[in-house]
Structure formats: C-alpha cells, structure tokens
Amino acid sequence: MLNKAFTFICLGLFLTCIDCLAQDKLYFGQTEIGLLAGRSAEQWDGTTERRTDFTLMSFHGARISRNHIVGFSVGFDQYETISIIPFAFGYRGFLGKEGKPKIFGGLDLGIGSAILEEEIENEWSKSWYRGGLMFSPSFGVSFPSHKGNSALSLSIAYKRQDISYFLGSLANLGTQTIASDQLPPGFSSLNQTEYLYRSIVFRIGIMY
C-alpha cells in the first residue's frame, strides 16, 4: 500500500512539474530507450542465465547552473516476466563546449513500482510482487543537432533493482491458526522471496 501511494505521489509531481518547467527555459528533458543486460533470477539449483530486457527512461529537470541539472525520472523496465515502473530523483552533469559533443554523467536514486503486476488470489492463497530500491549511475555522450535545440544521446549505465515476491496461505474459515503480529490479517503463513537484478544498461535517445 505504501509503495502504491508513493507511486501516485511521484506521478502527480511528475505531471505538475512538467507543466511548470515546460514554460521555462530552465527546463531540460531526456528520453532514452535501450537494453538491460545481466543475469536472470537464481534457479532452484542455484544456476542463472544471461538475460536481455527492455528499458525506457524519461528524465525531466531544471538547470541549477550551466552544466548541472537536477530533476526526476520515470520509466519502464522489463525484468524477465516482471514489469517495473521506476521513479527516481536524478542529477545530470555535462562537460564540453556549447554546440559541440559533450560528455555527461548522471545518477538516479529511487524505487521501482510493481503496480503493473497482477495480484493472484484463489481460495487458498494469494501472491503479488512489490518493487524496491533502485540505484543507477550513468555515463554518456551527447551530439547536438544542427539547430542546437536538441541532441542525440548515447549512454551506458549500471542499474540495481530490488524486487520482492510474496506468496501467502489464506486463513480459511474453520481453520485454527496461530496469531502473529508479523502476518497481515487473513493469512496463516507468508513467504517472501527477494530478487536483486543487476544490469548493464545500453541506451540511445534525445535531449531537449
């Protein structure tokens, strides 16, 4: 519930700030698509496999100086069969001359929401996913357009995303269970599986 509330709050701030910043020359935007390359979740026998997944990121910020920008980002990441919407506060810094290719670095820190994942419930059990902390430093190069009002960006990043999977047995009527303050109401047991996805991210996009 807390994760969903944070998701809607960030989405509201996202839409509000876009309207405000879009009217100001201080506004900076960056939209990129790319690939997440890493290892799959650990199998029952402890083995993992290579995976390549899809990622989309949109960053919106304000210039605090000529080469430094702070803002926030929202996106979409697909980890195998799990869809995550990351929300993060971020920074972008540039090095280079105006009108020329620039080197830039970035840092995004926030959470990933599993709001797109369906909760599965039957007479005996209930299961769901919950997103966790997300951390992603990045590095890239931007190539300005001829008119100078936009730029092509190529970047590489590291992304660390925590995800939890919950599977609980429901306390059915007529069944005696031992009460526990650590269990949600209506559950007789609850198992939590932690997934940690570490990815190298390759992205291409535009800055505007």
C-alpha positions in Angstrom: 0.0 0.0 0.0 2.8 2.4 0.9 4.6 1.6 -2.4 1.5 2.4 -4.4 0.9 5.6 -2.5 4.5 6.7 -3.3 3.9 5.8 -6.9 0.9 8.0 -7.3 2.5 10.9 -5.4 5.5 10.8 -7.7 3.3 10.6 -10.8 1.4 13.7 -9.6 4.6 15.6 -9.0 5.8 14.4 -12.4 2.8 15.8 -14.3 2.7 19.1 -12.3 6.4 19.8 -12.7 6.3 19.2 -16.5 3.6 21.8 -16.9 5.6 24.3 -14.8 9.1 23.6 -16.3 8.0 23.4 -19.9 7.2 27.2 -19.8 10.7 28.0 -18.5 14.0 27.9 -20.4 15.5 26.2 -17.4 13.7 23.0 -18.4 15.8 20.0 -19.5 14.4 16.8 -20.8 15.9 13.5 -21.8 14.2 10.4 -23.2 16.0 7.2 -23.9 15.3 3.6 -24.8 17.6 0.6 -24.5 18.5 -2.8 -23.2 19.1 -4.2 -19.8 21.8 -6.9 -19.9 22.5 -9.1 -16.9 21.8 -12.4 -15.2 18.4 -14.0 -14.6 17.0 -14.7 -11.2 18.6 -17.7 -9.4 17.0 -21.0 -10.3 16.1 -23.8 -7.8 19.5 -25.4 -8.4 21.4 -22.1 -7.9 22.2 -21.5 -11.6 21.5 -18.3 -13.5 21.3 -17.5 -17.2 22.1 -14.4 -19.3 19.1 -12.1 -20.0 18.5 -9.1 -22.2 15.5 -7.0 -21.4 13.8 -3.7 -22.5 14.1 -0.4 -20.7 12.6 3.1 -21.2 13.5 6.2 -19.3 12.3 9.8 -19.3 14.1 12.4 -17.2 12.8 15.9 -16.5 14.8 18.5 -14.7 15.8 22.1 -14.2 19.2 23.7 -14.6 20.8 24.9 -11.4 23.8 26.1 -13.4 25.0 26.0 -17.0 26.2 22.4 -16.8 24.3 20.9 -13.8 20.7 19.7 -13.8 18.6 18.2 -11.0 15.2 16.6 -11.5 13.3 13.3 -11.6 12.7 10.4 -13.9 10.0 7.8 -14.6 10.3 4.8 -16.9 9.5 1.2 -17.7 11.8 -1.8 -17.1 11.1 -5.4 -18.0 13.0 -7.9 -15.9 12.2 -11.3 -17.5 8.4 -11.7 -16.8 8.3 -8.8 -14.2 7.3 -5.3 -15.3 8.6 -2.4 -13.1 8.0 1.3 -13.3 10.9 3.1 -11.7 10.5 6.6 -10.1 13.7 8.4 -9.1 15.3 11.7 -8.2 18.3 12.4 -10.5 21.2 14.5 -11.5 22.9 15.2 -14.9 26.2 17.0 -15.3 27.9 18.0 -18.6 31.4 18.7 -19.7 32.2 20.4 -23.0 31.6 23.4 -25.2 28.2 24.6 -26.5 27.5 23.4 -30.0 30.0 20.5 -29.6 29.6 16.9 -28.4 29.6 16.8 -24.6 30.4 14.1 -22.1 27.8 13.8 -19.4 27.3 11.8 -16.2 24.1 11.0 -14.3 22.8 9.5 -11.1 19.3 8.3 -10.4 18.1 7.0 -7.0 14.5 6.0 -6.2 12.2 3.0 -6.1 10.6 0.6 -8.6 6.9 0.0 -8.5 5.3 -3.3 -9.4 1.9 -1.7 -9.9 1.6 -3.3 -13.3 1.9 -6.8 -11.9 -1.4 -8.5 -11.1 -2.2 -9.9 -7.6 -3.2 -13.5 -7.9 -5.7 -14.9 -5.4 -7.7 -18.0 -5.0 -9.5 -19.8 -2.2 -6.2 -21.0 -0.6 -3.5 -18.4 -1.4 -2.6 -15.0 -2.6 0.6 -13.8 -4.4 2.0 -10.5 -5.5 5.1 -8.6 -6.4 6.5 -5.5 -4.7 9.2 -3.2 -6.1 12.1 -1.9 -4.0 15.1 0.4 -4.1 16.6 1.4 -7.4 20.1 2.9 -7.9 21.6 3.8 -11.3 24.8 5.8 -12.2 25.3 6.6 -15.9 27.8 7.9 -18.3 27.4 9.0 -22.0 28.0 11.4 -24.8 25.6 13.9 -26.4 25.7 15.1 -30.0 23.9 18.4 -30.7 21.6 18.9 -33.7 22.4 21.5 -36.4 19.8 23.9 -34.9 21.2 23.4 -31.4 17.8 22.9 -29.6 18.1 19.1 -29.2 20.8 16.5 -29.0 21.3 12.8 -29.7 22.4 10.9 -26.5 24.3 7.6 -26.2 24.8 6.3 -22.7 25.8 3.3 -20.7 24.7 2.8 -17.1 24.6 0.4 -14.2 21.2 -0.3 -12.6 20.5 -2.1 -9.4 16.8 -3.0 -8.7 15.3 -4.8 -5.7 12.1 -6.8 -6.2 10.1 -8.9 -3.7 7.7 -11.7 -4.4 5.1 -12.7 -1.7 3.2 -15.9 -1.6 0.8 -16.3 1.3 -1.6 -19.0 2.5 -5.0 -17.7 3.5 -6.6 -18.4 6.8 -9.8 -20.2 5.8 -12.9 -20.3 7.8 -13.0 -23.2 10.3 -9.2 -23.4 10.4 -7.4 -22.6 13.6 -4.2 -20.5 13.1 -1.6 -19.1 15.5 -1.9 -15.3 15.5 1.2 -13.4 14.7 1.8 -9.6 14.6 4.1 -10.1 11.7 1.4 -11.6 9.4 -1.1 -9.5 7.5 -4.8 -10.1 8.6 -6.3 -13.1 7.0 -3.0 -15.0 6.4 -1.9 -18.2 8.1 1.6 -18.0 6.5 3.5 -15.7 4.2 6.7 -16.4 2.3 8.9 -13.6 0.8 11.4 -14.1 -2.0 13.9 -11.4 -2.7 15.2 -10.7 -6.2 18.2 -8.5 -6.9 18.6 -7.5 -10.6 22.0 -6.0 -11.5 22.1 -4.8 -15.1 24.4 -3.0 -17.6 22.2 -0.6 -19.5 22.8 0.5 -23.1 20.6 3.4 -24.2 20.0 5.8 -27.1 17.7 8.8 -27.0 17.3 12.6 -27.3 17.9 15.6 -25.1 15.7 18.6 -25.4 
